[in-house]
Amino acid sequence: MQAMAEKEVASGKDGPTILQDFVLKYGTQVLSTPPPSGFNLMVWILPILGGIIGLSAVLMAVRRWRHVSVVHNAAPTFCAPIEPEAMAEMEEEMKRLG
């Protein structure tokens, strides 16, 4: 292919014309990047879409982890305060047993 390109340059053709001739002869496989049309458009869209989905998943996981850690660090709200009389009775019972 390089020899063919050199022959084309020697005959006076410019770069875009030579590239177009190669695409016509061999197809879009000779291009380093596929043209953004048809099925090849997926090559352009999927990496961007995958990045967006991946970033969204990471952000959701971080939010969930932060929410869980805040809930675990919070003081329990299901216990009622202990009355002083009950506390005194428990302390007397512990002294008597121990």
N, C-alpha and C positions, 0 to 999 in steps of 0.2 A: 504494500500500500504506500510505503514511503517513496519507493521508486516511481510509482504512478503519480504521486503528488508532485515530485520533483519534475517529472515530465510535463505535467500540467502547468507548473510555474514557468518552465522553460518556454512553453508555447504562448505565454503571456496572460494566462488567466489569473484573476485575483483570488484571495482566500475564500470569501463567501461563495463564489461560483464553484470552486473546487470542492468545498464542503457540501454544497447542494448536489453536485454530481455524485459524490460518495454516498449521500443519503439516498439518492434515487437508485443507485446501483446495489447498495448493500442494506438499506433500511436504516431505521433510527438506532440500530445497535452500534453504529460507528460513532455516535455522539457520546460525549462524556456525561452529559445530563440529558435526560429525556425531555422532549418538548411538553410544556404544561397543557396538554389537551387529551381528551379521551381517557383511556385506561391509565395512561401515564400521569394523569392528574392526581391519581391516588398516591404516587410517589411524593408529591409535593404536600398533600393534605394529611396523610396518615402520621408523619412525624410530629407535625404541629398539634394534631388532635390528640395523639398519645401523650405529648407533653402537657397539654391542658388537663387531660384526665388524670395523669400521674400527680400533677401539682395539686389538683383538687383533692385527691385521695390523701395526700400527705397533710394538707391543711385540715381536713376533717379529722384525721387521726390525732393531730396535735391538739385540736380543740377538745376532742373527747378525753385525751389524757389529762389536759389541764383541768377540765370539769371534774373528772374523777378524783384528781388529787385535791381539789378544793373541797369536795364533798367529804373525803376521808379526813381532812385536817380540821373540819368544822367541829365545834363542840356538840355533843349529843343533846338533842332537844326533847327526847322522849322521857327523861328523868325529871321528876318533881324535886324541888329542893327538900332536904331533910330538915325536919323540925328540931330545934335544940333539945327538947325533952327526949325525943327518940334517940338522938345522938348520945346524950348522957346515959341513957339506959344501955345502949350498945357498948359504950366504953366501960361501964360497970360490969357488964356480962363478960367482956374480954378480960378484965382484970381478975374476975372471979375464976375464969377457966384457965388462965395462963399464968 
